[in-house]
Amino acid sequence: MTKVCIVGASGKLGQHMVQHSLDRGYKVVAVCREKSASKLDRFRYSITVVPGDTNDRMVIEKAVADCDAVLTVLVPWGMQRHSSGTAQAVLDFSRQDARLIFSAGNHITKDGLDVYSRKFKATVAAASWFGRLFRAFDLKDQIEACKRIFASDTKWTVVRAEGLEDGESQGLPVWSHHAGDPILDSKLTRRTDFALFMVDSITNESLVHEAPAIVSREAPSAVSRGV
C-alpha cells in the first residue's frame, strides 16, 4: 500500500489532500500543529496524526519515515524561516526515491521565464512588505524554500496557483509550464482540485522536476482554449 505523508494537513488544502489520498486507498500520515489536530477528527480512524510544527525537524523525520510520497503545504508563517525550515526537513529526511510535492503561489519561478503583470508584481511586493512589517509572514522565505527544492536531486514537483476558491470539484486542473500563459488568465482554482492535482502528481512521473502553474479545468480561460 502506498504510504503518503501530508505536511500541513489541518488546513483546507491539507484536508482535501487527506480525503483524496484516502479515496485512492493510500495510507496517510498527517502532520499539523497540536492545537489544530482537532480539525482532522473526521479522519481519526483512517489516518495517523503526528502533531507538531511542520518545521520541527524531529517531527518531520518521524512523520516521513518509510513514506512513498510527501505532500507539503509551504506556508510562509512568521519570521522564523518556517517555509525553508519545513522544506529542508522534508528534503533531508524523506526517502531518496520518494515523490516530494509542494504547494506554492505563482510568484515562485523555477527558471525566470514566468511572465507577470505589473499589477501582480506590485501586489506581491506590497504583500511581502506588509507581511514582514507586521512579522506575520515572509514571502522571501517561501522563495528561498523553493530555491532549495529546485536545487535538490530528489523527485520533486512544485505546484503553483494564483488564487484558490471553495466549491465543488471541476476535475483535474489544467496546467502550464509558466505563469503568464493565457490559459491561466482566469486565475482561480478550486481548493479541492488543487489538492487533487497534488495527489495525482504522486504517480505522474512527467511532473518530476516541474513547477506546473494550474487553473481550474472549467475556468473560462481554459474552456475558451478547448481544454
Secondary structure, 3 states (H helix, E strand, C coil): CCEEEEECCCCHHHHHHHHHHHHCCCEEEEEECHHHHHHHHHHCCCEEEEECCCCCHHHHHHHHCCCCEEEEECCCECCCCHHHHHHHHHHHHCCCCCEEEEEEECCCCCCCCCCCCHHHHHHHHHHHHHHHHCCCECHHHHHHHHHHHHHCCCEEEEEEECCEECCCCCCCCEEECCCCCHHHCCCCEEHHHHHHHHHHHHHCHHHCCECCEEECCCCHHHHCCCC
